[in-house]
């Protein structure tokens, strides 16, 4: 078995890092849901919540990400269970 090369850019992932940057990067229709999530979050959950929304903002306007998600939903591409990829997770 050999690994297949990908055309991913090298270097760090460019992701919004602040609440304001996330809000600005989100499409207008997702901003109210983001604000509601912030308003109702337990303080202990804010760090992970901001990280999750940063990922949404990063991919929300990415046509390649949208096409890849649609291919998964349509069954047109291979998917893998995380427990198969990371055996340590299978014990959870």
C-alpha positions in Angstrom: 0.0 0.0 0.0 1.3 3.5 -0.8 0.0 6.9 0.2 -1.4 9.1 -2.5 -0.2 12.7 -2.7 -2.7 15.5 -2.1 -2.7 19.0 -3.4 -3.2 20.5 0.0 -1.3 23.8 0.6 1.7 23.5 2.9 1.9 25.5 6.1 -0.5 26.4 8.8 -4.3 26.4 8.2 -5.7 29.9 7.8 -8.6 29.9 10.2 -10.3 32.9 11.9 -9.1 33.0 15.5 -11.4 35.6 17.2 -15.1 35.8 17.7 -15.1 39.0 15.5 -13.1 37.3 12.8 -15.3 34.2 12.8 -18.4 36.4 12.6 -17.0 38.3 9.7 -16.0 35.1 7.9 -19.4 33.5 8.3 -22.1 33.9 5.6 -24.8 36.3 6.8 -27.3 33.5 7.2 -25.1 31.7 9.8 -24.3 34.7 12.0 -27.5 34.5 14.0 -26.9 30.8 14.8 -23.3 31.7 15.8 -24.5 34.5 18.1 -27.2 32.2 19.7 -24.5 29.6 20.3 -22.3 32.1 22.0 -25.2 33.6 24.1 -26.4 30.2 25.4 -23.0 28.4 25.9 -21.7 27.4 29.2 -18.5 29.3 29.9 -16.6 26.0 30.1 -17.7 25.2 26.6 -16.7 28.5 24.9 -13.2 27.4 23.9 -14.4 24.4 22.0 -17.4 26.3 20.6 -15.3 29.0 19.1 -13.0 26.3 17.6 -16.0 24.5 16.0 -17.4 27.7 14.6 -13.9 28.7 13.3 -13.9 25.5 11.3 -17.4 26.3 10.0 -16.3 29.8 9.0 -13.2 28.4 7.3 -15.1 26.1 5.1 -18.4 28.0 4.6 -17.3 29.7 1.5 -15.0 27.0 0.2 -16.5 25.4 -2.9 -14.1 22.5 -2.8 -15.2 21.7 0.8 -18.9 21.9 -0.3 -18.2 19.6 -3.3 -16.4 17.1 -1.1 -19.2 17.1 1.5 -21.8 16.6 -1.3 -19.8 13.7 -2.7 -19.8 12.0 0.8 -23.5 12.6 1.2 -24.2 11.2 -2.3 -22.0 8.1 -1.6 -19.7 9.0 -4.4 -16.5 8.9 -2.4 -14.9 6.5 0.2 -15.5 7.3 3.8 -13.7 5.8 6.8 -14.8 5.3 10.4 -12.5 7.1 12.8 -12.1 4.0 14.8 -10.7 2.3 11.7 -8.2 5.1 11.1 -7.3 5.6 14.8 -7.6 2.3 16.6 -7.2 3.9 20.0 -10.6 5.5 19.5 -12.3 2.1 19.1 -12.0 1.5 22.8 -14.1 4.5 23.6 
